């Protein structure tokens, strides 16, 4: 699997954003509102030195991508990391190499590669604290065969989407998780 070819196949963040049909306003809100703290200089400098690039597997309908991708884009901008995005559903051959729990095509997935195209780190689809919160929400849903399951499930998704857009503590959880994954490979 040649990750450089996958990177080159991807689209630039600006093109991805321009073509978004879902969650665009919320995505842009997170992108404009999330800020790295000043004490991130060490990580940013290490990333600059490493010369990593990032492949993002995503889809614009995904609420997790709506929150997580802008956070990565903020970090990548600060660290001068090139980013390319691939639509999951059009790139299943790559996606199937990064299944969550070996079975799920959950997104987004961030694949960090070095200049030779070697995988350096992988993150996604959720920060552990966010995953725990989602699992707690799901545990309150009725069984799938219950008549109110679809309604309650859609209600849960709307609530999560709103939280992803507005709850800055969730953004910080994503950033902490992302930073931990990256730092394990850089330091």
C-alpha positions as CSV (number, residue, x, y, z in Angstrom):
1,X,0.0,0.0,0.0
2,X,1.7,3.2,-1.2
3,X,0.6,5.9,1.1
4,X,2.2,8.6,-1.0
5,X,-0.1,7.7,-3.9
6,X,-3.1,7.9,-1.6
7,X,-1.9,11.3,-0.4
8,X,-1.5,12.5,-3.9
9,X,-5.0,11.2,-4.8
10,X,-6.5,13.3,-2.0
11,X,-7.9,16.8,-2.2
12,X,-6.7,20.0,-0.4
13,X,-8.7,21.1,2.6
14,X,-9.9,24.2,0.7
15,X,-11.4,22.1,-2.0
16,X,-13.0,19.7,0.5
17,X,-14.6,22.6,2.4
18,X,-15.8,24.3,-0.8
19,X,-17.6,21.1,-1.9
20,X,-19.2,20.3,1.4
21,X,-22.9,19.8,1.3
22,X,-23.5,18.8,4.9
23,X,-22.3,20.3,8.2
24,X,-20.3,23.0,6.4
25,X,-21.4,25.9,8.7
26,X,-20.7,23.9,11.8
27,X,-17.3,22.7,10.4
28,X,-16.3,26.3,9.6
29,X,-17.5,27.3,13.1
30,X,-15.2,24.8,14.8
31,X,-12.3,25.7,12.4
32,X,-12.7,29.4,13.1
33,X,-13.2,29.0,16.9
34,X,-10.7,26.3,17.9
35,X,-7.3,27.7,18.9
36,X,-4.1,26.0,19.9
37,X,-2.7,27.3,23.2
38,X,0.6,29.2,23.2
39,X,2.3,26.3,25.1
40,X,2.0,24.1,22.0
41,X,5.2,25.4,20.5
42,X,7.2,22.3,21.3
43,X,4.8,20.0,19.6
44,X,4.3,22.3,16.6
45,X,8.1,22.6,16.2
46,X,8.6,18.9,16.4
47,X,6.0,18.4,13.7
48,X,7.7,21.0,11.5
49,X,11.0,19.2,11.9
50,X,9.5,15.8,11.2
51,X,8.0,16.9,7.9
52,X,4.9,14.7,8.3
53,X,1.9,14.9,6.0
54,X,-1.6,13.8,6.8
55,X,-4.2,11.7,4.9
56,X,-7.7,12.2,6.2
57,X,-10.4,9.6,5.4
58,X,-13.7,11.4,5.9
59,X,-17.2,12.3,4.6
60,X,-19.0,15.6,5.2
61,X,-22.1,14.0,6.6
62,X,-20.2,12.6,9.6
63,X,-20.6,14.6,12.8
64,X,-17.3,13.3,14.2
65,X,-15.5,14.6,11.1
66,X,-17.3,17.9,11.5
67,X,-15.6,18.4,14.9
68,X,-12.3,16.5,14.5
69,X,-11.1,17.5,11.1
70,X,-11.1,21.3,11.8
71,X,-9.0,20.6,15.0
72,X,-6.5,18.7,12.9
73,X,-6.5,21.4,10.3
74,X,-5.7,24.0,13.0
75,X,-2.7,21.9,14.1
76,X,-1.6,21.2,10.6
77,X,-1.7,24.9,9.7
78,X,0.5,25.8,12.7
79,X,3.0,23.0,11.9
80,X,3.0,23.5,8.1
81,X,1.8,20.0,7.6
82,X,0.4,19.2,4.2
83,X,-3.1,17.6,4.4
84,X,-5.1,15.7,1.8
85,X,-8.6,14.5,2.3
86,X,-10.1,11.3,0.7
87,X,-13.8,10.5,0.8
88,X,-14.2,7.2,2.6
89,X,-16.9,5.8,0.4
90,X,-14.8,6.4,-2.8
91,X,-11.6,4.9,-1.2
92,X,-12.7,1.7,0.5
93,X,-9.5,-0.1,-0.4
94,X,-7.6,2.3,1.9
95,X,-10.4,2.6,4.4
96,X,-10.5,-1.1,4.9
97,X,-6.9,-1.0,6.1
98,X,-7.9,1.3,9.0
99,X,-11.1,-0.3,10.3
100,X,-12.1,0.5,13.9
101,X,-12.2,-2.6,16.0
102,X,-11.3,-4.5,12.8
103,X,-14.9,-4.2,11.5
104,X,-16.2,-0.6,11.3
105,X,-15.5,1.9,8.6
106,X,-15.8,4.7,11.3
107,X,-14.4,8.1,10.3
108,X,-12.5,10.3,10.4
109,X,-9.2,8.5,10.3
110,X,-6.0,10.6,10.2
111,X,-3.0,8.8,8.8
112,X,0.3,10.6,9.4
113,X,3.1,9.8,7.0
114,X,6.7,10.8,6.7
115,X,8.4,12.1,3.6
116,X,9.0,8.5,2.4
117,X,5.3,7.8,2.7
118,X,5.8,5.5,5.8
119,X,3.0,5.5,8.3
120,X,4.1,7.3,11.5
121,X,0.8,7.5,13.4
122,X,-2.9,6.9,13.0
123,X,-5.7,8.6,14.9
124,X,-9.5,8.3,14.8
125,X,-12.3,8.1,14.7
126,X,-12.9,9.6,18.2
127,X,-11.1,10.7,21.3
128,X,-11.6,8.1,24.1
129,X,-13.6,10.6,26.3
130,X,-15.9,11.4,23.3
131,X,-16.3,7.7,22.6
132,X,-17.3,7.1,26.2
133,X,-19.9,9.9,26.0
134,X,-21.3,8.5,22.7
135,X,-21.5,5.0,24.2
136,X,-23.4,6.4,27.2
137,X,-25.9,8.1,24.9
138,X,-26.3,4.9,22.9
139,X,-26.9,2.9,26.0
140,X,-30.0,4.9,26.8
141,X,-31.6,4.1,23.4
142,X,-34.4,1.6,23.2
143,X,-33.6,-1.8,21.4
144,X,-33.2,-1.5,17.6
145,X,-36.5,-3.4,17.0
146,X,-38.4,-1.0,19.3
147,X,-40.9,1.3,17.5
148,X,-39.2,4.5,18.8
149,X,-35.6,3.5,18.1
150,X,-35.3,5.5,14.9
151,X,-36.8,8.6,16.4
152,X,-34.7,8.4,19.6
153,X,-31.6,7.6,17.5
154,X,-32.1,10.7,15.3
155,X,-32.7,12.8,18.4
156,X,-29.4,11.5,19.9
157,X,-27.5,12.3,16.7
158,X,-29.0,15.9,16.6
159,X,-27.9,16.4,20.2
160,X,-24.4,15.1,19.6
161,X,-24.0,17.2,16.5
162,X,-25.0,20.3,18.4
163,X,-22.6,19.4,21.2
164,X,-19.8,18.7,18.7
165,X,-20.4,22.2,17.2
166,X,-20.5,24.1,20.5
167,X,-18.9,22.3,23.4
168,X,-15.3,23.5,23.5
169,X,-14.4,20.9,26.2
170,X,-15.1,18.2,23.6
171,X,-12.7,20.0,21.2
172,X,-10.1,19.9,23.9
173,X,-10.6,16.2,24.5
174,X,-10.1,15.6,20.8
175,X,-7.0,17.7,20.7
176,X,-5.5,16.0,23.8
177,X,-6.1,12.6,22.3
178,X,-4.6,13.7,19.0
179,X,-1.6,15.3,20.7
180,X,-1.0,12.2,22.7
181,X,-1.0,9.9,19.6
182,X,1.4,12.2,17.8
183,X,3.7,12.8,20.7
184,X,4.1,9.0,21.2
185,X,5.8,8.9,17.8
186,X,7.7,12.2,17.8
187,X,9.4,12.2,21.2
